[in-house]
Amino acid sequence: MADFAFYTDKYLGEYIPEEQFPRYARRAEAKLNQFKHLFRVHPRPGVEDAEDNALCAIADAMYEFDQEDARRGFASLSVGSVTETYTAPQELSATTLYLREQFYRHLAKDFLVMERGVDHG
């Protein structure tokens, strides 16, 4: 699994803070493992560190989506001199979730070949 040094030095990532990178890397690794159960996955010809690069691309997207979701859920209420600020619960539509899954797959395909017909037996 790619580490933060790979993310910043080879992938040239710059969005995910170092202390948060392990969590996003684990989530992205789980997504890649899911793809491996659905497809035959192998490195795209000529792409070095293909799986680590795909992991970083997916982790970046997951981080950005989380940041977007946090901004969307931010709310503020003022009554007289009292102000309350809170985050509303996130309710993402099925379409949004589906499109994000498609986006993760698209990112992985920049680095990996994913073919139908995987044999699990």
N, C-alpha and C positions, 0 to 999 in steps of 0.2 A: 504494500500500500504506500502511496506517495506520502511524504512527510512535508512539513512546512518549508524546509529548505528547497525541496524539489518544486513546490508550488511557486515560490518566489524566484528561484534562480533559473530553473529550466522552463517551467510553464509560463513564467513571468506574470503570475497572478499578483494582484495588488488590492483586492477588495476585502478578503476575509482576514480579520485580525488573528494574530498568531495563537492567542489563547482559545479562540473559537474553532480553529482549523481542524483539530482532531475530531470534534463532533460532526462537522460537515463532511469530513473525509470518510468517516464510518457510514454516514447516511448514503453518500455517493457510492461507496463500495457495496452496500446492500443493494442499491439500484443496479449496479453492474452485475451483481450476482443474479438478480432477478432476470436481467437480459440473457444471461448465460443459460438460464433454465428454459427460456423461450426460443432462443436462437443458437445457431453455431456461431461462436464469436472468435475472431482471430484478428491480429493486427493488420491494419491497412498497409499494403506494401510500401516500403520506403519511409514509414513513420517510426521514429525511434521512441521508445518508452510509450507506446500507444495506449496501453491500459492506464498507466499513471496519468497521462495527459487527459484521457477521457474522464477519469475520476476527478481531476482538478476542474475540468470544464463543468461537470455536473455539480460539483460542490459549489463553484462560483454561482451557478444558476440558483441552487437551493438557497444560498445566502442572500442573493438579491431578491428572490421571491419572499423570503422571510422579512427582509427590510421593507419591502413594498407592503406586505400584509400588516406590519406593525404601524406603518404610516397611515394606512387605510383605517385601522381600528382606533386611531387616536381621536378622542373627543374631549371637549371642554364645556363647562357650564358655569355661568356667573349669575348670582342672585345678590343684588346689592353689593356689599363689600366682600362677600364670600365667593371664592372661585374653587371649583372642583375639576380635576382633570383625571381621566381614566381611559383605559383601553377597553373598547367593546369587544365581546367575543367574536372570533372570526368565523364566518360562515361562507365558505367558498362553494360556488356552484359546481355541479358535476362537470359542466363544460370546462370551467377553469381548471379543475383537477385533471381532466382528460388532456387538455391542451398542454399543461405542464409536463405530463408524462410523455407526450409526443415530442416536446421540446428536449427533454432529457435524452430521448432516443436519438433525436437528430444530432445533438451535441456528440454523443458517443460515436455516431457514424462518421464524424469528421476524422476520427482516429482509428476506428474499428470497423471491420466488415461483419455484418450481422445477417446471417442467412437463415431462412426458415428450414425446418426439418431436423431439429435437434433430436438425438436419440438418447432417452433417459434410461434405457433398459440395459 
